[in-house]
Amino acid sequence: MIETDHTKQIIARSLMELMKKKPLEKISVAQIADNCGLNRHTFYYHFNDKQDLVRWIFDYDTSECIEMSQPTDVAQERHTAHIHKIIDIMYANKSFYINALSDAGQNSLQEYLYDVIFAFRKKQIYILLDGRAISPEAEKFLADYYTCAIYGLIMRWVKNNMPDPEGVFYRGFMNVAFRSMELLIRYNRPEEIDLF
């Protein structure tokens, strides 16, 4: 297991080096393998394709944020802090993440990031409902709607070359996106929330 993780890290560093010079879409698996002195078979032993590698790097970088306890044990504010932490991690390695998130292909980091945020939003909804029930359709709609808000803000931030997220991004845009869902769910009866 340790050797497998070590090899994955070598392959990941190789891709990150190459991405400093060219876009992800112009980098081949052969180039990633050659750059770190491995062969393509070794790459494919560890990863399905380069998008799988990019998602692994994201998971590795954000593992503390994503590996959370059960939703009932985690406060709403902690979920918000986890999303902020993911953004801080992306900002710390912004050249890699700007490049990785510019690719919108199948199984891309863009798709994966949406799924990660969606999972967070579903957990937040569960917490905010605090034992009250709404239909699965309404729950999915709310998670999707509020995921689109956060995801859209993150992608606009990426397209603007990831300026420092402190200030307006956190205190303004992100705060509104998080708090509006909290206000809707926490202070309305289930029948007022359940649109289906």
N, C-alpha and C positions, 0 to 999 in steps of 0.2 A: 504494500500500500504506500509506504513512504517513497519507494523508488518510483512508483507510478505518479505520485504527486510531484516529485522532483522532475521527472520527464515532462509532465504537463506544464510545469513552470518554465522549463527551458523553451518549449515550443511557444508558450505564451509570450515570453520575452522576445523571441524571434519575430513574431507577428508585430508586436508593439514597436520594435525597432524599424521594421519595414514600413509601418504605417506613419512614421515620422517623415518618410520620403515620398510616399505615394498613397492614393486612395485605396481603401479596402478592396473595392471592386476590381482593381488592377493587380492585385496580389494573388498569386496562385499557391496552391498547396505545395507544389514542388519548390517554389521560392522560399516558403516558410521553412520547409524541411532542410533545404540546402543551406540556408542562412544560419542554422544552428547545428549543422553537421550530422543531421539524421536523414533517414530515407523516408519516402512517402508511406511505406508500410507502417513504420513506427507512428507517423502522424495518424494514419487511419486506425491504428490499434487503439489510440486514445480518443480520437474525435471523429465524428461523422463527416464534417466539412469545416470550412473556416468560420461559418456562422456559429457552429457548435462551439468552436474555440472562443469566439468573441463572447458568447453567452457564458462560457465557463469562466472567463476573465471577470465578467461582471459579477457572477455568483461568488467568485473568490474574493473580489474586492468588497462585496457587500454582505458577506456571509453572516456577520453579526446582526445586521439589520433584518435580514430575511428569516433567520432562524429564531423565531419568537415562540414564547409559550402559548398555551391555549388562549383563545380570545377572551375568555372570562377572567383571565389573570392579568390582562394588559389594559391599562387605562387608555382612553381616547387620546390624551395628550402624548402618550408614549408612541402611539401609531404615527402621529404627526411628526414627532421627533425622528422616527425611523425614516420617513420620507425625506426630511431635511438632511439626515445623515447620508442617505444615498446621493442626494444632490451635492453635498459637500465632497463626497468621494469622487464623483464625476468631475467636479470643479478642480480638484487636486490633480487630476490626470486629464485635463480638458482636451489636449490635442488628440489623445486616443479616442475619447468619447465623442468628440465632434465628428471625427472621421467615421467611427463605428456607427453612429446614429444617422449619418448621411445616407446610408444604404437602407433602402426600404424593401429589399427583396424578401422572398419567402424565408421564413425562420430567422429573420433579421433581429438585431437587438431592439429595433423599434417595436416589433411585435411582442417581444419578450418583456420589454419595459412596461408596455401596456398591461400585459398579463400580471406582472408583479404588482403594479399599482391597483389593478382590479381586485386582487386578492386582499390587499390592505384595506381597500374601501369596503369589501364585504365584511371583513372583521370589524371595522368601525361601525357599520350599520348594525351588526349583531350586538355590539356593546351598547350603542345608543338606544336600541329598541328595549333593552333591559327587561327581557322576558315577554314583551308585547309581541303580537304576531301580525305580520302582513303577508300577503300572498307571495309565493316564490317569484312570480312575474314582476311584482312591484319591487321586490328586493333586488332582482337582477337589473331592472330598469334604473333604479337609483344608483346602484353600484356602477353601472355603465355610464350614466349621465355624469356623475361626479368624477369618475375616472377620466372621462374625456376632458373635464376642466383641468385637472392636474396634469395629465399627459400633454394636453395642448399647451399649457404654460411652459412645461419643461421643453417641449420641442421648439417653441418660439424662442426660448432662452438659448437653446443649442444653436439655432439658426442665426442668432445675434452674437455668436462667438462666445457664449457663456461669460457674460460680465459677472463680477463679484455678486453672489446671490444675497449677501447681507443687504439690508436696506429695503428698497421697494419690493424686490422679488419675494422675500420672506414676510416682511411686515405688512405688505399690501396684497399683492396678487394671491400668494399661497394662503395667507390667512383668510381671505375672503372665500377661497375655494374650500378650505377645510371647515370654517365656521358656518357657512351657509347650510351644509348638510347637517351639521350638528343642530342648528336651530330648527330646521325642518322636522327632523326626526324626534328630537328630545321634547319639543314643546307642542307637538300635535298628537291628536288621538290617532290610533292605527287606521281608522276609517277615513281620516283626512289625508293620510299619507298614501293609502292603498288606492291607486288609480285604476286598478284592473278588476 
